[in-house]
Amino acid sequence: MTVTAELRWDPFDVDIDTDPYDIWRRLRDEAPVYRNDDYDFWALSRYADVQAASRDPVTFSSARGTVLELMGEDMSSTGMIIFIDPPEHDRLRALVSRAFTPRRMSALEDRVRIICREHLDPRVGSSGFDYLADFGAQLPSKVISALLGVPASDQPHVLHLIDTMFHIEPGVGMVNDIAVRAQLELHEYISSQVEDRRSHPRDDLFTGLVEAELPDQSGTMRRLTVKEAADFGNLLVAAGTETVARLLGWAAVVLAAHPDQRAALVGEPALIPNAVEELLRYEAPSPVQGRTTTRPVTLHDTEIPVDAKVLLLTGSAGRDERAYPEPDRFDVRRRFEQHVSFGVGAHYCLGAALARLEGRIALEETLARFPTWEVDHARAERLHTSTVRGYQAVPILV
Ligand code: HEM
């Protein structure tokens, strides 16, 4: 007789977060509309369901938050685009997109490469280094501050604030006094920079944010308020730092575990952009997006009531055998149309182009210097937060 273990997915369970693949597969097969009474949420784990729910923001709303333990109250008044539903979302998105131009992104390419070189060159000839602490975790905050237009003299202070924003207090987690104080201080700093650009415009994102205009609902031209621009600056830091660091941590670990795939990239660097997509599919840095239903929804013969918390398991969707043949095989040559690791629909990651740029250049510069490495797993450290999944320390031997 086969006894099947009880199917339980607990988003706060560190062991499950470390090795979720079997449970994700069972959720997809046995409970595609999974109910967790302990934490009062539902979870969708199949690629098609995650995609469909993301494309229906009227039914699956972001307004009451997207991170399980912070969901409940209406958060759209925080002004954060990620918590605002259409149609207001679309107006705000069009407005901030004016500042977040492809030209500004591609202008960053040289800067990203210089930052990579500054971190990686000193490691050549060494026996090893921590790929995250010494490189991968520093690149994204330097890139975001360059993107925003933080003056060089303020950079050390701003980089320190960004670092402190992600401080995790043992037993308390991400929402702790030290992190919250750093967030407030960063918000004040960004507000002062935005204020400054009104009278002293420059070619930077701060200036783009105060200058962008769009007609509002009544047809009147509207600009962002200082608070809105600063909220958006803070969101960029929050959304674009931790995620990219996790992507680079996964790159170091997954490529070391698949030396043939890594060798393929060394031999044929043109494969690197596709390898970045495959990495995102294979190990989604941001594996869970929360939503709240605005009406009852029936899916796979199960009714999810109105006002229910629904978690979209992006990480599981990337491993769905219904969407990807042999999903547990990591293959830098895999061809697929889409993954959902940057989200889908209205809230599709605004920084996707920048994240791809950072991932590609980081890998190009890494593989050009270090064609092989091993991960010192005894000293590698995982990071368990409610928003990202991956490593915080990846010591490598080169
Ligand atoms: C590998 C890196 C990244 C991953 C995996 C990632 C993932 C995501 C995901 C899954 C969403 C959708 C959230 C939802 O549906 O609720 C999202 C939204 C967003 N991301 Fe990213 N992201 C990354 C990098 C970045 C970067 C570098 C930036 C900024 C520079 C950024 C800015 C944003 C913003 C502003 C949104 C909200 C968009 C909206 O609500 O319209 N992200 N990201």
Residues whose N, C-alpha, C, O or C-beta is under 5 A from the ligand:
A	BS01	HEM	T66 I81 I82 R93 L236 A239 G240 T243 V244 L247 P285 S286 Q289 V340 S341 F342 G343 A346 H347 Y348 C349 L350 G351 A352 L354 A355
